[in-house]
Amino acid sequence: MAAILKPQVLKDDGMENKSGLQIQVDGNVFPPSSNATALDSGIILSLVNNTFEIGTPLGNGIRIKEAAHGTFFTFVTAFLSSYENSSVGLAGKWNGNMDDDFTLPNGTVLPINMNDSEIFHNFGEACEFISSYYTQSIDLS
């Protein structure tokens, strides 16, 4: 049995005279609450202690913590071991070798000892999506 999931859209509204995180599920704004919400796809969404959590039926997940009044977010990801060696982008390259975590979309590996500004400008901005929203289908079979 296979399920197709589309990750939720996360948008920082701090740049529009607002503060916080806007989450869209299937094109509709989702108001996070402390009560866990199960979607038809089996994805669980919850908000506890300023930490937004997305969980999948197989145990993959992401935690997004808001800080500094919605101007800074930290991301923690958890994936099944079968996804090892297949992650790229802002979550890093998960292969047990920290030295290549900052691998650009073109395959260039940046040094692990960059300062925060260099990480943001040389790595983070290079991984930016050009379109305003990103969706990807994932086969969970």
N, C-alpha and C positions, 0 to 999 in steps of 0.2 A: 504494500500500500504506500502510495506517495502523496505527500502534501506539498503544495507550493505556498511558500510564505513570502510576503513582501515586507521587508523591514519598515518600521514606522519612520516617518519623517520627523526629524528633530530640527527646530529652527530657533536660533537665538534671537529674541525680540528686543534685546537691549539696545540695538542700534536705531530703533524706531520710537524713542522716548518711552519705552516700556522696559520692564525688567522681567526676566524669567525665561522659561523654556516653553515653547508651544509644540505640542505633539499632535500629529495628524495620523489618524487611522482610517485607511480607505478613503482619503480625501476629506474627512470630517475632523474638526478639532476635537481632541480627546482631553477632557479635564481630569488630570490625575487626582486620585484620592488615596487615602490610606487604606481603603478597602480594595483588595486585589480584584481585578476585572479579568475574566477569561473571555477571549475572543473566539469566534467560531473556528478559527484555524488552530486553536489550542494554545496560542500565545497568551501568557499571563502578564498583565501590566499592573504595577503598584507604585505607590509613593510613600516612603517611610523615612522620617528624619531627613528631609530634603534630599533623599536619594531615590531617583526614579529607576525602577527595575523592569527589564523586559526578559522574560524567560520563555523558552521553547519547550515543546513536549519532550524532546530528547535530552534536555538538560543544558543546552547551550544558553548563553545569556549575556546580558550587558547591564552594568550599573552606571548610572550617570548621576553624579552628585553636584548640586548647585552650591556655589559659594560666592562671597562678595556681592550679595544682593543681585544675583543673576548675571553678573558680568564675567564669571569664571566657572568652568565646568571641568570635572575630572571624570574620566571614563575608565571602567574596569571591565574587561571582557573575560568570559569563561566559555571555552569551547571543548567539545569532545575530542579525545586524542586522535580520532580519525581525521580531524581537520589539520593536524600538525603538518608542516611543510606546504600548506596551501594558503596561508594568510599573507596579505600584503597591505600596504597603505598605513594609515594612521595607527592601527593597532600593532604595527610592527611586523616583522617577519618571524613567525614562530617556528623555529627549527632547533632550538637549544643553543644557538650561537648568538650571543648578545651583540657581537661585533658587527653584524649585518642587519640589525633591527631597523636602521634608518636607510632602507633601500627605496630609492625613488622609482616612480612608475617606469622610467626608461632603463632600470636595472643598475644604475649608478649607486654605489654604497657610500654613504657619508659617514664620517668618523663618529664613534659613539660618545666621544668626549666634548661635543659641541656645547656651548652655553645655551641658555634658554632662548635668547634672541636668535641665535643661529639655527636652532631647532625650528623655531617658528618660521623664520624667513626662508631658510634653505630646504627644509623638509615639509613642514606643515602646509605652506602655501603651494608647494609643488604637488601635493596630494589633493588640492582643492578640486571639487567638482565644478565644472563650468555651468551646468544646468542648475536651476534653483532648487530642485529636489532630486534625490537619488533613490531609485528603487531597484531591487534585484530579486529575482526569483531564486529560491533555494529548494532543491529536491531533498526531502528528508527520508527517502527510502533507504 
